[in-house]
């Protein structure tokens, strides 16, 4: 059974840092683009960051560029999102996801086929 399990969410203050992790199991994702998305209450799920296999390529949304860093360790089957200088508008449920097809860096929700259950990040003022 393919599974993605996020962890590391919590309540932090504006300006703090937080690292999210995503453990993968059931299939090797080393050739697949992995990504992070987030969904705030009443809003659509939006792209945050993506990383290709071997960390050769990354992509970020404009709202997090320069503050968030995505990384992966295929040997440990984990994906991470390091978030610095958090803002209240970063408050959301964060989801990790694996792309439907290998060998392509993708940033749209429809191109991801496996999703985790999400982890809540709340940033207070």
C-alpha positions in Angstrom: 0.0 0.0 0.0 1.4 3.4 -1.1 1.5 5.8 1.8 2.7 9.4 2.4 2.7 10.5 6.1 3.4 14.1 7.0 4.6 15.2 10.4 6.1 18.2 12.1 3.2 20.7 12.0 2.3 22.8 15.0 1.6 26.2 16.4 4.4 28.8 16.0 4.8 32.5 16.2 5.4 34.8 13.2 9.1 34.8 12.3 9.7 31.3 13.7 11.0 28.3 11.7 9.5 24.9 11.3 10.4 21.8 9.4 7.8 19.4 7.9 8.6 15.8 7.0 6.9 13.3 4.8 7.7 9.6 5.1 7.0 7.5 2.0 6.3 3.8 1.9 4.9 1.1 -0.4 6.7 2.3 -3.5 10.0 3.9 -4.4 9.5 7.5 -5.5 13.1 8.3 -6.4 12.3 8.9 -10.0 9.2 10.9 -9.3 8.7 14.6 -8.6 7.6 15.2 -5.0 5.8 18.3 -3.8 4.3 20.2 -1.0 0.9 21.8 -1.2 -1.2 23.7 1.4 -4.8 24.5 2.0 -6.1 27.3 4.2 -9.7 27.4 5.4 -12.0 28.4 2.7 -9.3 28.4 0.0 -8.2 26.1 -2.7 -5.3 23.8 -2.2 -2.2 25.6 -3.6 1.2 24.6 -4.7 4.1 25.4 -2.4 7.2 23.6 -3.6 8.4 20.7 -5.7 11.6 18.8 -6.1 12.8 16.4 -8.8 14.7 13.2 -8.1 18.3 13.6 -7.2 17.4 17.2 -6.1 18.4 18.3 -9.6 15.5 20.7 -9.9 13.2 22.6 -7.6 10.3 24.9 -7.9 8.6 27.3 -5.4 5.6 29.4 -5.3 6.3 33.1 -5.3 4.8 33.4 -1.8 7.4 31.1 -0.2 10.4 31.6 -2.4 13.4 32.6 -0.3 11.8 31.5 2.9 11.1 27.8 2.3 13.4 25.0 1.2 12.4 21.7 -0.1 14.7 18.7 0.1 14.5 14.9 -0.2 16.5 11.9 0.9 15.6 9.0 -1.3 17.8 6.7 0.7 15.6 7.3 3.7 12.4 7.8 1.6 11.7 11.1 3.1 10.7 14.6 1.9 11.2 17.7 3.9 10.0 21.3 3.9 12.1 23.7 5.9 10.1 26.9 6.6 11.8 30.0 7.8 10.4 33.4 8.7 6.8 32.1 8.9 4.0 34.5 8.5 0.3 34.3 9.6 -0.7 33.8 6.0 1.3 30.6 5.9 -1.3 29.0 8.2 -2.8 26.0 6.5 -2.9 22.3 6.3 0.2 21.1 4.5 0.2 18.1 2.2 3.0 16.2 0.6 2.4 14.5 -2.7 4.0 12.4 -5.4 3.6 13.0 -9.1 1.6 10.7 -11.3 4.4 10.2 -13.8 8.1 10.0 -13.4 11.0 12.2 -14.6 9.0 15.5 -14.8 9.0 18.5 -12.4 5.4 19.4 -12.0 3.6 22.1 -10.0 -0.1 21.7 -10.6 -2.3 19.8 -8.3 -3.8 17.6 -11.0 -0.4 16.2 -11.9 0.0 14.6 -8.4 -1.6 11.2 -7.8 -0.6 10.2 -4.3 -1.3 12.4 -1.3 -0.6 12.4 2.4 -3.3 13.1 5.1 -1.9 16.6 5.9 -0.4 18.3 8.9 -1.6 21.6 10.4 0.7 24.6 10.6 -0.6 27.6 12.5 1.3 30.8 12.6 0.2 33.4 15.2 1.0 37.1 15.2 
